[in-house]
């Protein structure tokens, strides 16, 4: 019996009575030297962000400065984590931030899906730059190692032509770090599975399933389910399941799930390109993580 199998036996008892980048191994060709700059420590057991006094904000039009009316995260008080960024800044009790090569991550009123504030990630180029928020600890993994997520995402202007990543959940897999991810190649979203062994010996950049074109200059609801028991991965875009990106545990090689101990959202670029110094921007809003599906209409 492997150490991982024994561990899950203990988790099941408790539940009955909850880079091509992974932290330990970045993809070759990810850019020059230089480390991440991190800040904040995730320590809370349950993370919910409330809106301003009264729990309600006004709006001045969806997708621009201010979005649709928001009641904050009160309706998601029973979820494992909810953040609508209406506090006006990144909460260090639930998120670490990581920036590299001049990237920035900040809460701003420049663009919001709900309420007045959203998270803005700016990459000055694709030369290995990243801007991320990282939920780590906070009671992870969730029951049965089942991680659902929902985020409203807005990509402004254009995608970089090179490989990049938006969302990742990673953790230990029998002593190796493995990650389930949502990546982008030339504007097409794809399911991605990365371990150093897979990258070095099976497929450069990890295993992948295309695809769905990511719309530009509009908000899209992205939902995901990372199923650590069934080794499965599913995505819904604006409420519709994407079959071509679905992983059901029957794949060979197996997309063997790690123990999901860390979740990242933002933008991570893996390769640089000539003449791409114009910068790239993505916005996030109304982020919810839980052990059950959240949906777009809540």
C-alpha positions as CSV (number, residue, x, y, z in Angstrom):
1,X,0.0,0.0,0.0
2,X,1.4,3.4,-1.0
3,X,1.8,6.3,1.4
4,X,-0.8,8.1,-0.7
5,X,-3.4,5.3,-0.4
6,X,-2.9,5.1,3.4
7,X,-3.4,8.9,3.6
8,X,-6.7,8.8,1.7
9,X,-7.9,6.0,4.0
10,X,-7.5,8.5,6.9
11,X,-9.2,11.3,4.9
12,X,-12.2,9.1,4.1
13,X,-12.7,8.4,7.8
14,X,-12.6,12.1,8.7
15,X,-15.0,13.0,5.8
16,X,-17.6,10.6,7.1
17,X,-18.1,12.2,10.7
18,X,-13.5,17.6,4.2
19,X,4.7,25.4,-13.3
20,X,4.3,23.9,-16.6
21,X,5.0,25.4,-13.3
22,X,4.7,23.8,-9.9
23,X,6.4,25.2,-6.9
24,X,9.2,22.8,-7.0
25,X,9.8,22.6,-10.7
26,X,9.4,25.2,-13.4
27,X,9.2,24.4,-17.1
28,X,12.5,24.9,-19.0
29,X,12.4,27.9,-21.2
30,X,10.4,29.9,-18.7
31,X,12.6,33.0,-18.9
32,X,15.7,34.4,-17.4
33,X,16.9,34.5,-13.8
34,X,14.9,36.1,-11.0
35,X,12.8,34.8,-8.2
36,X,9.2,35.3,-7.1
37,X,8.2,38.0,-4.7
38,X,5.7,36.7,-2.3
39,X,3.7,38.3,0.4
40,X,1.0,37.4,2.9
41,X,0.3,34.2,4.8
42,X,-2.8,32.1,4.4
43,X,-3.8,31.1,7.9
44,X,-7.6,31.2,8.3
45,X,-9.7,28.1,8.5
46,X,-12.7,29.5,6.6
47,X,-12.3,32.4,4.3
48,X,-15.1,34.8,3.3
49,X,-14.9,38.4,2.4
50,X,-17.8,40.7,3.2
51,X,-18.7,43.8,1.3
52,X,-19.0,47.3,2.7
53,X,-21.3,48.1,5.6
54,X,-24.7,46.6,4.9
55,X,-23.3,44.1,2.4
56,X,-24.4,45.9,-0.7
57,X,-22.7,48.1,-3.2
58,X,-24.0,50.2,-6.1
59,X,-22.9,49.8,-9.8
60,X,-22.4,51.9,-12.9
61,X,-22.6,49.2,-15.6
62,X,-21.3,45.7,-16.0
63,X,-17.8,45.1,-17.2
64,X,-16.4,48.6,-16.7
65,X,-15.9,50.7,-13.6
66,X,-18.2,48.8,-11.3
67,X,-20.2,45.8,-12.3
68,X,-23.7,44.4,-11.5
69,X,-25.0,44.9,-8.0
70,X,-23.2,42.7,-5.5
71,X,-24.4,41.5,-2.1
72,X,-20.8,40.4,-1.2
73,X,-20.1,36.9,-0.1
74,X,-23.0,36.6,2.4
75,X,-24.8,34.1,0.2
76,X,-21.6,32.0,0.2
77,X,-21.0,32.1,3.9
78,X,-21.0,28.3,4.0
79,X,-18.5,28.0,1.2
80,X,-14.8,27.2,2.0
81,X,-13.6,30.4,0.4
82,X,-15.3,33.4,-1.2
83,X,-13.7,36.6,-2.2
84,X,-15.4,39.4,-4.2
85,X,-12.5,41.8,-3.5
86,X,-15.0,44.4,-2.2
87,X,-12.7,45.1,0.7
88,X,-10.6,47.1,-1.9
89,X,-7.4,45.2,-1.3
90,X,-5.9,41.7,-1.2
91,X,-6.6,40.0,2.1
92,X,-3.3,38.5,3.4
93,X,-5.1,36.2,5.8
94,X,-6.3,34.1,2.8
95,X,-4.0,34.9,-0.2
96,X,-0.3,35.0,-0.8
97,X,0.8,37.1,-3.7
98,X,3.6,36.1,-6.1
99,X,4.9,38.4,-8.8
100,X,7.9,38.1,-11.2
101,X,9.7,40.2,-13.8
102,X,7.8,43.4,-13.2
103,X,4.3,41.9,-13.0
104,X,1.7,43.4,-10.7
105,X,-1.3,42.0,-8.8
106,X,-3.8,44.4,-7.2
107,X,-7.4,45.0,-6.3
108,X,-8.7,47.8,-8.4
109,X,-11.9,49.7,-9.3
110,X,-10.7,49.7,-13.0
111,X,-12.9,46.7,-13.9
112,X,-15.4,44.6,-11.9
113,X,-18.0,42.0,-12.7
114,X,-19.8,42.5,-9.4
115,X,-19.7,45.5,-7.1
116,X,-16.9,48.1,-7.4
117,X,-13.7,46.1,-7.2
118,X,-11.9,43.2,-9.0
119,X,-8.5,41.6,-9.1
120,X,-6.2,42.9,-11.8
121,X,-3.1,41.0,-13.0
122,X,-0.7,42.7,-15.4
123,X,2.2,41.1,-17.1
124,X,4.7,43.5,-18.8
125,X,5.7,40.7,-21.2
126,X,5.6,36.9,-21.5
127,X,9.3,36.4,-20.7
128,X,8.6,34.1,-17.7
129,X,6.6,36.7,-15.9
130,X,3.8,35.8,-13.5
131,X,1.3,37.5,-11.2
132,X,-0.6,35.2,-8.9
133,X,-2.7,34.9,-5.8
134,X,-2.3,31.7,-3.9
135,X,-4.6,30.1,-1.4
136,X,-2.6,27.7,0.7
137,X,-3.4,26.0,3.9
138,X,-6.8,27.1,5.0
139,X,-7.9,23.6,5.7
140,X,-6.8,22.1,2.3
141,X,-7.4,19.5,1.1
142,X,-11.1,19.6,1.1
143,X,-13.2,16.5,1.9
144,X,-12.5,13.6,-0.5
145,X,-9.9,15.8,-2.1
146,X,-12.7,17.3,-4.3
147,X,-12.1,20.9,-5.3
148,X,-14.7,23.0,-7.1
149,X,-14.0,26.5,-8.1
150,X,-15.8,29.4,-9.8
151,X,-14.3,32.7,-11.0
152,X,-15.4,35.4,-13.4
153,X,-12.5,36.1,-15.7
154,X,-11.9,39.0,-18.2
155,X,-8.9,39.0,-20.6
156,X,-8.3,42.5,-21.9
157,X,-7.0,43.2,-25.4
158,X,-5.3,39.9,-26.5
159,X,-3.7,36.7,-25.3
160,X,0.0,36.2,-25.6
161,X,0.8,33.8,-28.5
162,X,3.0,31.7,-26.1
163,X,1.9,29.2,-23.5
164,X,0.5,30.6,-20.3
165,X,-1.6,29.5,-17.3
166,X,-4.6,31.0,-15.5
167,X,-5.6,28.5,-12.7
168,X,-3.8,25.7,-10.9
169,X,-4.3,23.3,-8.0
170,X,-1.2,21.4,-6.9
171,X,0.1,19.2,-4.2
172,X,2.0,16.0,-3.2
173,X,1.8,12.8,-5.2
174,X,3.9,10.1,-3.5
175,X,6.8,12.6,-2.9
176,X,6.5,14.4,-6.3
177,X,4.6,17.7,-6.9
178,X,1.7,17.4,-9.4
179,X,-0.7,20.0,-10.7
180,X,-4.2,20.1,-12.3
181,X,-4.4,23.3,-14.4
182,X,-6.2,25.5,-16.8
183,X,-3.7,26.7,-19.4
184,X,-3.9,28.8,-22.6
185,X,-2.1,28.2,-25.9
186,X,-2.7,30.9,-28.6
187,X,-5.9,31.9,-27.0
188,X,-7.3,28.3,-26.6
189,X,-8.0,27.0,-23.2
190,X,-6.9,23.5,-22.3
191,X,-6.9,21.1,-19.4
192,X,-3.4,20.4,-18.3
193,X,-1.7,17.8,-16.1
194,X,1.9,18.5,-15.0
195,X,4.5,16.6,-13.0
196,X,8.3,16.7,-13.6
197,X,8.3,13.0,-14.5
198,X,5.6,13.6,-17.2
199,X,7.3,16.6,-18.5
200,X,10.7,14.9,-18.7
201,X,9.7,11.5,-19.9
202,X,6.2,11.5,-21.5
203,X,5.2,14.9,-23.0
204,X,7.0,18.2,-22.8
205,X,4.8,20.7,-20.9
206,X,2.6,18.0,-19.5
207,X,-0.5,16.2,-20.7
208,X,-3.2,18.3,-22.2
209,X,-6.7,18.3,-23.7
210,X,-7.9,21.2,-25.9
211,X,-10.1,23.2,-26.1
212,X,-12.2,26.2,-26.0
213,X,-11.5,29.7,-27.3
214,X,-11.2,32.2,-24.6
215,X,-13.3,35.3,-25.5
216,X,-11.6,38.7,-25.2
217,X,-12.9,41.9,-23.6
218,X,-15.9,40.3,-21.9
219,X,-16.5,38.5,-18.6
220,X,-16.7,34.7,-18.7
221,X,-17.8,32.5,-15.9
222,X,-15.2,29.7,-15.4
223,X,-16.0,26.7,-13.2
224,X,-13.9,23.7,-12.5
225,X,-13.9,20.4,-10.6
226,X,-10.7,18.7,-9.7
227,X,-11.6,15.2,-8.5
228,X,-8.8,13.7,-6.5
229,X,-10.5,10.3,-5.9
230,X,-11.5,9.7,-9.6
231,X,-8.5,11.4,-11.1
232,X,-10.9,13.6,-13.0
233,X,-11.0,17.2,-14.2
234,X,-14.0,19.1,-15.6
235,X,-14.6,22.7,-16.8
236,X,-17.8,24.6,-17.4
237,X,-17.6,27.9,-19.3
238,X,-20.7,30.2,-18.8
239,X,-22.5,27.2,-17.3
240,X,-21.8,24.7,-20.2
241,X,-19.6,21.6,-19.7
242,X,-16.7,21.3,-22.2
243,X,-16.5,17.6,-23.1
244,X,-13.3,17.9,-25.1
245,X,-11.5,19.1,-21.9
246,X,-13.0,16.5,-19.6
247,X,-10.7,14.0,-17.8
248,X,-12.6,11.0,-16.4
249,X,-9.9,8.8,-15.0
250,X,-9.7,6.4,-18.0
251,X,-6.8,8.2,-19.7
252,X,-3.5,6.6,-20.4
253,X,-1.2,7.8,-19.0
254,X,-3.4,8.4,-16.0
255,X,-3.8,12.0,-14.8
256,X,-3.1,10.9,-11.2
257,X,-4.3,13.6,-8.9
258,X,-2.1,14.9,-6.1
259,X,-3.4,15.9,-2.7
260,X,-4.7,19.4,-3.5
261,X,-2.9,21.6,-1.0
262,X,-2.5,24.8,-2.9
263,X,-4.7,26.8,-5.3
264,X,-3.4,29.6,-7.6
265,X,-5.2,32.1,-9.8
266,X,-3.7,34.8,-12.0
267,X,-1.5,34.6,-15.0
268,X,1.8,32.8,-15.5
269,X,3.7,33.0,-18.8
270,X,6.2,30.3,-19.7
271,X,8.0,31.5,-22.8
272,X,9.0,34.9,-24.0
273,X,8.6,36.1,-27.6
274,X,10.0,38.7,-29.8
275,X,8.2,42.0,-29.7
276,X,5.7,41.2,-27.0
277,X,6.6,44.0,-24.6
278,X,3.1,45.6,-24.9
279,X,1.9,43.8,-21.8
280,X,-1.1,41.6,-21.0
281,X,-4.0,42.0,-18.5
282,X,-6.5,39.7,-16.9
283,X,-9.2,40.5,-14.3
284,X,-10.8,38.2,-11.8
285,X,-13.9,38.7,-9.7
286,X,-16.4,36.7,-7.5
287,X,-14.0,33.8,-6.7
288,X,-15.5,30.9,-4.8
289,X,-13.8,27.6,-3.8
290,X,-15.7,24.7,-2.2
291,X,-16.2,20.9,-2.1
292,X,-19.4,21.3,-4.1
293,X,-20.3,23.0,-7.4
294,X,-21.0,26.7,-7.1
295,X,-22.6,27.7,-10.4
296,X,-22.5,31.0,-12.2
297,X,-25.8,32.5,-11.2
298,X,-25.0,32.9,-7.5
